[in-house]
Amino acid sequence: MAQYTPPISIRSDQYQTDEKLKIRIALHTRFGTNPQPWTDWIRRQLPLFPACRVFDLGCGSGELWYADTPAPPPGMRLLLADRSMGMLGSARTALEGRGLPYLCCDALSLPCPEAAFDLVLANHLLFHLPDIPAALREIRRVLRPGGYLCATTYGQDNMAEMFDLLAEAGITFAGGASDPRLAHRRFTFENGAELLQQVFGSSRLVTFPADLAVTEPGPLLAYIGTLFVLTPAQQAALRESIETAIREQGSFFIRKSQGMLLASKDAA
């Protein structure tokens, strides 16, 4: 079986700008089976209240705050942070005129005082970090007593059909790791609760019910192309498999497993 070696690690390459993120968001937005947008769902899960202090850690391009619905509570104070200046630049542009503060920082060493926030949001962030327990301890430090960490992540078998497609095409990581989901599996529904238990004491899981019914090969190939540099032969093989599924079943169906783990500082 042919092996594929990424030229640069996902953690260092994927989030310098929002270009690849936009491609991935577009696939979920266009072909998702849940009519409720993911960002709308996230905001409705957050335990917000008037004048609460919110730290969006790993804010990316700030897409969670593009819309004004649902309306933020009166007086909510929001700080957007990311270690990528490219991402922060995109957020500033998209949210221009909102008067929001921005911070470039590393999640393992937050330049914030203790008990500075009522809520820290880590949206698909924690599995990227080299030391998840250290990041959780740092997040707990900057939360006030009773404050919440809201960490979105995936289930272990998220998008299994897409990864099965890649495996059938012989696309693997070098070094014997045949499953591209290994990075995401560092913090999932299944093991994330255990990691949170060690720092916060307990957590609660809320899931977002949505799958993908892809009816065109192009957007899915573009999504895959944000994760791998595909050869022309690999692209052709993947396209043929996707088109066959669409022709025979009406769509290329992908099961999603996505949601949020909530932990309170008081739980410890």
matplotlib code that plots the C-alpha trace (Angstrom):
import matplotlib.pyplot as plt

x = [0.0, 1.4, 2.2, 1.8, 4.0, 2.6, 5.2, 4.4, 2.6, -1.1, -0.6, 1.9, 0.5, -3.3, -4.0, -1.6, -4.5, -8.2, -8.1, -8.3, -10.7, -13.1, -13.0, -13.9, -16.6, -18.1, -18.5, -20.4, -22.5, -23.6, -24.2, -25.0, -28.3, -29.0, -30.5, -29.2, -25.7, -23.0, -22.0, -25.6, -25.8, -22.5, -23.7, -27.0, -25.1, -22.9, -23.9, -23.9, -25.4, -25.3, -21.9, -20.2, -16.5, -15.9, -12.5, -12.7, -9.4, -8.3, -10.9, -9.7, -11.3, -14.0, -16.8, -18.7, -19.4, -20.1, -23.9, -25.8, -28.2, -28.7, -28.2, -25.4, -26.5, -26.3, -22.8, -21.0, -17.3, -15.5, -11.8, -10.7, -7.4, -5.3, -1.7, -2.0, -1.6, -3.2, -6.3, -6.5, -6.2, -9.1, -11.2, -10.3, -11.4, -14.7, -15.6, -14.5, -16.5, -17.4, -14.7, -13.5, -10.0, -7.7, -4.8, -2.1, -1.0, -0.1, -2.8, -0.1, 0.9, -2.0, -1.0, -4.1, -4.6, -6.3, -10.1, -10.3, -13.1, -16.6, -16.3, -13.5, -14.5, -12.1, -13.7, -12.0, -8.7, -7.6, -6.6, -4.1, -2.2, 1.1, 0.2, -3.6, -3.5, -1.2, -3.6, -6.6, -4.8, -4.0, -7.7, -8.8, -6.5, -8.0, -11.6, -13.4, -14.9, -18.0, -16.8, -17.1, -14.9, -16.9, -14.7, -16.1, -14.7, -15.5, -16.4, -13.8, -15.5, -16.3, -16.5, -15.6, -16.8, -14.5, -11.5, -12.5, -12.5, -9.0, -7.8, -9.2, -7.3, -4.1, -3.5, -1.8, 0.6, 4.3, 5.7, 3.1, 0.2, -2.6, -5.4, -5.4, -7.7, -4.9, -4.6, -8.3, -8.4, -6.2, -9.3, -12.7, -16.0, -14.6, -11.3, -12.0, -14.2, -11.4, -8.9, -11.4, -12.0, -8.3, -8.5, -12.1, -13.6, -16.4, -17.9, -21.2, -21.5, -24.0, -24.0, -24.8, -26.9, -25.7, -24.4, -23.2, -25.0, -22.6, -24.0, -21.0, -17.4, -15.7, -16.3, -15.4, -12.2, -11.4, -11.9, -9.6, -7.1, -6.8, -5.5, -3.4, -1.4, -3.0, -1.5, -3.5, -4.0, -5.3, -7.7, -9.0, -9.6, -11.3, -13.5, -14.6, -15.5, -17.5, -19.3, -20.2, -21.8, -23.7, -25.0, -26.0, -27.2, -28.1, -25.2, -21.9, -23.1, -20.8, -21.7, -20.6, -20.0, -19.6, -20.5, -19.4, -18.0, -18.8, -16.8, -17.1, -14.2, -16.4, -16.5, -13.0]
y = [0.0, 3.4, 5.8, 9.5, 11.8, 15.2, 17.9, 19.9, 18.8, 19.5, 21.5, 23.9, 24.1, 24.1, 27.3, 30.0, 31.5, 30.7, 29.4, 25.7, 26.3, 28.0, 25.0, 22.6, 24.9, 25.2, 21.4, 21.1, 24.1, 23.0, 19.3, 19.1, 17.4, 19.6, 22.9, 24.6, 26.1, 24.7, 28.2, 28.9, 25.6, 26.3, 29.8, 28.3, 25.9, 28.5, 29.3, 33.1, 35.8, 39.6, 41.1, 37.7, 37.6, 35.2, 34.0, 32.5, 30.6, 29.4, 31.7, 31.1, 33.5, 34.4, 32.8, 32.0, 35.7, 36.8, 36.8, 38.6, 35.7, 34.4, 37.8, 38.0, 38.9, 42.6, 43.7, 40.5, 41.1, 39.0, 38.4, 36.6, 34.8, 32.6, 31.8, 32.4, 36.0, 35.1, 33.8, 36.9, 39.1, 37.4, 37.7, 41.4, 42.0, 40.0, 41.6, 45.1, 47.8, 45.5, 47.0, 43.6, 43.0, 40.4, 38.5, 36.4, 33.8, 30.1, 28.1, 26.6, 29.9, 32.4, 36.0, 36.5, 36.8, 34.2, 34.1, 36.6, 34.9, 33.4, 31.2, 29.8, 28.4, 26.0, 25.2, 22.2, 23.3, 20.9, 17.9, 20.2, 21.1, 19.2, 19.0, 18.8, 18.4, 21.5, 23.5, 22.4, 23.5, 26.9, 27.3, 26.4, 29.0, 31.9, 30.8, 32.3, 29.8, 28.5, 29.4, 27.1, 25.5, 24.7, 22.4, 21.3, 18.1, 14.9, 11.4, 8.8, 7.6, 11.1, 11.1, 7.4, 7.0, 9.6, 8.1, 4.6, 6.1, 7.4, 4.0, 2.3, 4.6, 3.7, 7.1, 6.7, 8.5, 7.5, 5.7, 3.0, 5.2, 4.4, 6.4, 10.2, 10.7, 10.1, 13.8, 14.3, 11.2, 12.9, 14.6, 13.1, 12.4, 9.2, 10.2, 14.0, 13.4, 11.5, 14.3, 16.8, 14.7, 15.0, 18.8, 19.8, 16.8, 16.1, 17.2, 17.0, 16.1, 17.7, 16.4, 18.1, 15.8, 16.3, 14.1, 14.9, 13.9, 15.0, 15.2, 16.5, 15.1, 18.5, 20.0, 16.7, 16.4, 20.0, 19.2, 16.2, 18.4, 20.6, 17.6, 15.9, 16.7, 14.2, 12.9, 13.1, 9.3, 9.5, 12.3, 10.3, 7.2, 9.2, 11.0, 7.8, 6.2, 9.3, 9.6, 5.9, 6.3, 9.4, 7.6, 4.5, 5.9, 9.5, 10.9, 10.0, 9.7, 10.6, 10.2, 13.0, 12.8, 16.3, 18.2, 20.0, 18.9, 21.4, 21.5, 23.8, 25.0, 24.3, 20.6, 19.9]
z = [0.0, -1.0, 1.9, 1.9, 4.0, 4.8, 3.9, 7.0, 10.2, 10.3, 13.5, 11.9, 8.4, 8.7, 10.5, 9.3, 7.4, 7.1, 3.5, 4.4, 7.2, 4.8, 2.5, 5.3, 6.7, 3.2, 2.9, 6.2, 5.5, 2.0, 2.6, 6.3, 7.1, 10.1, 9.0, 12.1, 11.5, 13.7, 14.9, 15.9, 17.8, 19.7, 20.8, 22.1, 24.3, 26.0, 29.6, 29.0, 31.2, 31.3, 31.6, 31.4, 30.3, 27.4, 26.2, 22.7, 22.8, 19.3, 17.7, 14.2, 11.8, 14.3, 12.4, 15.6, 16.1, 12.5, 13.1, 15.8, 16.3, 18.9, 20.4, 23.0, 26.5, 27.5, 28.5, 27.4, 27.1, 24.5, 24.0, 20.8, 20.9, 18.5, 18.1, 14.3, 13.3, 9.9, 11.7, 13.9, 10.8, 9.2, 12.4, 12.6, 9.0, 9.4, 12.7, 11.9, 13.7, 16.6, 18.9, 20.0, 21.6, 20.1, 21.6, 20.0, 22.5, 23.2, 25.0, 27.2, 28.6, 28.7, 29.4, 31.6, 35.4, 37.5, 37.5, 34.6, 32.7, 33.3, 30.2, 28.0, 24.6, 23.0, 19.6, 18.0, 19.7, 22.4, 20.2, 18.4, 21.5, 22.4, 26.1, 26.7, 30.5, 30.8, 28.6, 30.7, 33.9, 32.3, 31.3, 34.7, 36.2, 34.2, 35.0, 38.0, 40.5, 38.9, 35.4, 32.5, 29.9, 26.7, 24.5, 21.1, 19.6, 17.7, 18.5, 17.7, 14.5, 13.1, 9.3, 9.2, 5.6, 4.3, 6.0, 4.8, 1.3, 1.8, 3.1, 0.1, -2.1, -0.3, 1.4, 4.7, 7.0, 7.0, 10.0, 10.1, 11.2, 8.7, 10.3, 9.6, 12.6, 15.1, 15.9, 16.5, 18.6, 21.2, 22.6, 21.7, 23.3, 24.6, 26.2, 26.6, 29.6, 31.3, 30.6, 32.0, 35.0, 36.0, 36.0, 36.5, 38.2, 35.8, 32.5, 30.5, 26.8, 24.4, 20.9, 17.6, 15.4, 11.8, 9.0, 5.5, 2.3, -0.4, -3.9, -5.8, -5.7, -6.1, -2.6, -0.9, -2.9, -2.0, 1.7, 1.5, -0.4, 2.7, 4.7, 2.0, -1.1, -3.5, -6.7, -9.9, -9.8, -6.2, -7.1, -10.0, -7.9, -5.2, -7.7, -9.3, -5.9, -4.8, -8.2, -8.0, -4.5, -5.6, -8.7, -6.8, -3.5, -4.4, -2.2, -0.6, 3.0, 5.8, 9.5, 11.8, 15.5, 16.8, 20.0, 23.2, 26.5, 29.3, 32.6, 35.6, 37.7, 40.8, 39.8, 41.1]

ax = plt.figure().add_subplot(projection="3d")
ax.plot(x, y, z, "-o")
ax.set_aspect("equal")
plt.show()
